[in-house]
Structure formats: C-alpha cells, structure tokens
C-alpha cells in the first residue's frame, strides 16, 4: 500500500495483507490485487516474456515437418492443432510471425531488429571489430539509456519479474518471523564483473558474460522449454540467484552483480532525465526507502547513475519532494554516484 500523507512517518506494511480483517475471502482478494499490481508494474516485462514465448512457439511449429505433411497427405494427417487453425485462417498473421524470432539479447520483429547493449559490447570484445548491423539494432536502447538511464532494468528486463517475485517471497518469510540475514555486496562488484568479463572475452575469443546474464538466460530457457520440452543449465543459475537473494542477499544481482546493469548505469550517468530531491519539501518520513529496489535512499540525496527511473519513490512520497527535473537544473543536494 503506497504511503500517503496520513500514514507518513509510519512503517509501511510489507504487503496489503497486513491491514486485512481475518477471513479467507478478504485475504484472497488482497492477494489478487497485490499480484495484479505487481504484473501491472512490470507489464512491459510481461509483454517481452510473451513475445519470446510466441517466437519460440512459432519457431518450433514451423520446424515441425508435420505441417507440410498435412498439406501433402491431408487424409492421413493427425488432427489439426488450434495454433495451425489460427494461422491457416489468418494468412497475414502467418506471414508476419515468420519474422518474429529471438529474445532480449537479439530480437527480430519483421524488418526491425533489437539488440542488448551488452550483446554489442561483448560481440566487439570477442570479434575485435564493430558489427554495424548489431550496433544499429542496439541504437534505440543506447539512445534511451543516454536519455533516461538504466530503464532497461526497470521496464524491459524479463528477469526483473523473477527477482521481484523472489523479493516478495523473502518479505513473506520475514513476515512470518523467519530470521533471514541481510547480506551486502559492494556496488562496484558489477563494474568489476563487466570489466573482467569483457577482458576475458577479448583474450579468449569466447562469450563469457552472455552465459551469466539473466535476461538472455530467461529467453533461452523459455525457448528451450517450447522447442525441446526441457530446460538447460540456465534455470539452475537463475534458481540459484533467486534462492540466494531470498535467503541472504536481497536484490543482490540487480544492485551489485549484474554486468548489464553496470553497462546501463555507465551509459546513463549523464542522462537527461533524472529524479531530483527537493530538500525544502522533504520531511524525512522514510516512505521512499522501502520501495527503492536498489536501496539508494532518495530522501538523503538525489539518486545518481544507479537509479533506473522506476518512479516508485516518486509515487510513494506524500510530500512531492521527489520529481523529475530538467537537465542542468540545480539540485538541492548533490547527486550520489
């Protein structure tokens, strides 16, 4: 429940279930509302996941020789699937889906291609040359990052949904009284991981960061699940990260370890649109602290390049002490790196 002027200064509840009267009906309604708000907040990530699943499903279908066999031997073919019926009924959709392939690392959507900035960086490190098509595919995301910061992390990354779910599980365990440590990792660790990974890729000529990059792994596992009905090592890595965050290091990957997050933070260091703190309005009620996924404490200083502009702190502030400000506007307190 977002803090308001009435509850400013009070500790915000861990979930909407806190304020409920006993009863399964009310608790189920609250759980539904909470989950709905969770997915509405991450609706772009949900769309990305659905696109990846669609691309994998369609690719698997088109590789299935049964489709051609049905056309050649219709009398002996098995029953037509619902998916095939839809494509046969809508030829334009059938043709359009032929060019929908890939994931967040590299995605083809008709004549338009999209690439992750980390994919470009590691491709340059491995091949030791700049791929112009790959650079053009990542141009949209590079420009967005230069202007808005690491919004890929808050609004596009499909792995963020997974880590947010882990965070909700951790809050639930704390709620029932289970003692869990609150471990910390230095923030510079992700910059070290980015530098070491790119250096190793340059020396060895092999992709390194791609195999520990959650957005890519999520897409690969979805693709493998649809194509082969099985999962690979990526699900073990992702599960290990989520389990580690639940039990000991909350949101450690996005905040302290992700090489992609480090790259987008560097790209957005001088971004045009950033959140500023109005010192004269801030009452230090602390409403913005628990909602920040990166523990930046925006009530102490304006968030710096680590901020992903998720706007949760702006929505939580009852005094409107946090807002977006134009480039070059003087901040009441200095930006924190």
FENVEN-V705576 format. One record per helix or strand of 3 or more residues. SS is the DSSP state (H for helix, E for strand). FROM is the first residue (numbers start at 0). TO is the last residue. If there is no record, write none. Layout:
ss=[SS/SS]
from=[FROM/FROM]
to=[TO/TO]
//
This chain:
ss=[H/H/H/H/H/H/H/E/E/E/H/H/H/H/H/H/H/H/H/H/E/H/E]
from=[15/23/42/65/73/81/90/99/105/111/116/131/150/158/188/208/213/232/251/258/273/311/321]
to=[18/40/62/71/75/88/96/101/108/114/126/147/155/174/203/211/227/246/256/266/276/315/324]
//
